[in-house]
Amino acid sequence: VYILESERHGRLYIGASDDVERRVEEHNQGQTKSTSTGRPWKLLYKHLCEDRITALRLERTLKSWKNSTRVRAWIERNKDGM
């Protein structure tokens, strides 16, 4: 699970991938429609999960919060996961 921050807008984007570096590059190249307007993106946080199901559950939970303040607080509490 990874969390990106738009250097342009400060907006957060949450995703899951088995290759975070490749995925960040794709976001910054405009290959993802939902993030193309926020470029450039920087990797704010990544969390390694045991399996894909766990990662997708965490991604869904973080996205459901719809509150960047709450997500940023979660990052601070879990920053050792990077």
N, C-alpha and C positions, 0 to 999 in steps of 0.2 A: 504494500500500500504506500502510495506516495502523495505528498501534498505540495503543490506548486503555488507560488505567489507571483502575481503579475507585477512586474517592475513598473508598468505603466499605470495601473489602476489600484494596486494593492489587494485585488480580489484573490481569493483562494480557489484552487481547483484540486479535487480529490480524485485519485484514480488507483487502479491496481494493475500491475504488470510483473512479468517474470524478468524483464529487462528494463529497469527504470531509466538508465542512461539513454537507451535508444528511444524510449517513450518521451523523455524530456526533449530530446532533439526533434522528434516528430512534432511536438507541440510548438516548438520554436520555429519550425519551418512552415508552420501554417497547415499542416496535414490533418489537423483535427478541427473540424468546423466550430465546435463549441468554445475553443480557446484561441482561435485565430486573431480575434480583436484585442487580446490582452498581451500580445507579445511585446517584449521578451518575458519569458517565464524563468524563474529560478527555483531550484529544488529547495524547499523549506524544510522538509522532513521526509524520511522514509522509514518504514517499519517492516521488518522481515517477519513473515508468518510461516507457520509450519507447513501449511498446504493452501491450495487455491481457495477452497471453501471457506477457511478461516479468514483469508484475505478479503474475499468478497463480502463476507459478513461485516468485517470491520469497515470496509469502504462504505457499505450501505448505512451502517450506524452513523459514521461521521457525516455523510451527506444528509442524513435525515435531520441532523441538528439545525441546518440552514442558518447557522449563526457563526460568523467567523471568530467572534470573541470566544465562544465556547470551544471551538476547534483549536484556536491558538493556546488556550489554557490547557487543553488536553496535550498538545505538543510539549508544552513546558513540563508537565508532569511526567511525560514519557520520553523525554529527549535522550535517554540512554539507549533507546531502541534503534537509533540511527546507526 
